[in-house]
Amino acid sequence: MLRPPADLHDYRYDNVLTLQMTALVDLLQHGPRPVDAAPGTPPEGTLLLHEDCFWEASAKTPAHRLDLDASTLGAAVAVAALCGAATRDEAVRVVTTLPGLPGHQAASAANWLAALYPADGDRYWGSLQPDRVAEYHASRVLEDGAVPLAALLAAGSPAQQAQTVTVLARSAIAHYNTGRTTNSDRVLHALDTALDTTPLAHQALQNVTVALPYPSRVTASLALRLTAALTQANRQLAALDPAACKPDLARSLSSLGVRLSEVGRRSEALTVTEEAVEIWRRLAAGNPAAYEPDLTTSLSNLGVRLSEAGRRSEALTVTEEAVEIRRRLAAGNPAVYEPDLARSLSNLGIWLSEAGRRSESLTVTEEALEIRRRLAAGNPAAYEPDLATSLSNLGARLSQAGRRSEALTVTEEAVEIWRRLAAGNPAAYEPDLATSLSNLGVRLSEAGRRSAALTAEQQAVEIWHRLAADNPAAYEPDLATSLSNLGVDLSQAGCQSEALTAEQQAVEIWRRLAAGNPAVYEPDLARSLSNLGIWLSEAGRRSESLTVTEEAVEIRRRLAAGNPAAYEPDLATSLSNLGAQLSEAGRRSEALTVTEEAVEIWRRLAAGNPAAYEPLLATSLSNLGAQLPEAGRRSEALTVTEEAVEIWRRLAAGNPAVYQPDLARAFTVRAMLLAIGDALSEALRAMAEAVKLYRRHVATIPSVLPELHTVLNLQVLLLEGLGREEEAEAVRRWLGDNPLPPDSHN
């Protein structure tokens, strides 16, 4: 009896073809004529061993009488899979290129292949099926040197050239996706070498640039090469006949922008996309019905390219234009234009958020998701990637609105989809999975699930490290973002040394990127510098901490002056951090000034959006409360710390896991202020509240252990001051029995 694979639960079996091939291999290998397949042979390889026997038997029949060895027969089957043939003449021309095939047998070999795998319709050749087996076979024969690829391309018609390149590109992706990266590299190298000496016909370039799988980082360089060649050809044709050929030039320019961006060449991508938009604008002005859909595609692409260049205001403007046109088109023909409308809405949500228009951003992101849910319900294979993108975007927008529970739910749904898609096609979807995992880490951290957050972020960093090693220009920004997020998660897990290392790596990347393109990368550099200042302070390196925090504030002041709605929250965060570090450095007057500025910003923001900004206001109020007594303003200090306690108390009632540690910190600050004023009994009660809250979370949030030690040491002092020595001694014993780990910073 045949048993199912032991790992049938694996994601790869979600692919029906993989499941069917695995089942067929098991059936054949338990049949009367099993083949000698080495352990670990992929299903495609085992099926081809069975096909070998069929080829040899068929070739020797009276109908064909082909006296060829198994290698040449296999190479002929590979040529049919690579090229196909519409006519007998096309078939004979390409099969004649095989070095092991005598010229007088070329026509017979072509006839044998036509009989072996009959074609559908009026084509002469069919092909080995399923496609994955054909692609695997063709690539392996190519790697063995049995097919002269340059000669094959030279002999082929434009349609055959396009099919050859497409089949090999798909085989390279399939090899990569199943861990055969060396085979993938060899196939792509062989294809590049052949293209160096054998340029493709114009029609072949048109066909193959449409047929190449997208997205796929494995074939990104190949896709760029072919799209650049097509654009160059279209430019020459448009110079000869502008009226007929300008649309093709604009279309290839738009595609070239996407391909250039894919490999990290963003400045060039912007230039060609702007050129495409200029052509489409002119064409659409003369014939809107014919060219407006193409114009909106290019406008949407231009929005992405402008954002990559840091020109976010312009990105927002052109994307709003694309949405306006696509709304009109979708109203008249939803089936055709709704997918495009959803794509533009999704981009618009991002640019609106970056412009600080968060309420509008949330609205359009929800609209994009509603469309994509409907589309994915009808056609999951086509629209699930778009659905997952919108879910991830919505998670970020909901978090900004303070709706963190909903944000986590949709982000988890996005990750589940990307995991499934990336398991089946890592070449296409691993970058999306890594992005979604990084977002999930942030959402889990916001929900107080810090261990799960750390795990998700570590998975994201591992993927980005691998991707950035192959293509730094494309993936280093993502790696730096994920490293910065990882630093936060490591700090919350009590791993301060590792947190500092991760953030230093992120800052090093952002500095290099910002030196080349400040408009794009300075906001990210400032974010990483702000985090680095915190980790350096926790490591006791206060002078360095102050230096990098001042640098972060300087960058963010400049950004907020140009766009307050987008950058004021970041400025207030850095000001709050700077206030704490100036206070530690003894520069208390300056500390108080910047902390008051931070509180003023947070008050204004929290008045407009309490859910998003009240936690930050409360943190800043506690910082202010700690600094006011140094200026002799103790009464004001008690007032603002009481306000902070009340905010945290309200927030912690709704989400204890996230906000109780913050409430404990607010109680600690208040207790210290009360103690300064000799209200020792009241201070002890506040300190007891803090201790209770910290104890509740110390097992799940290791980073609060140093804070618990600080609070308990203060509690000892208060108990001694009140003459309660026995209770003070009990606390001292607990501290002695539960020392801090060596890596902790108290």
Beta strands, then each sheet from edge to edge (+ up, - down):
end
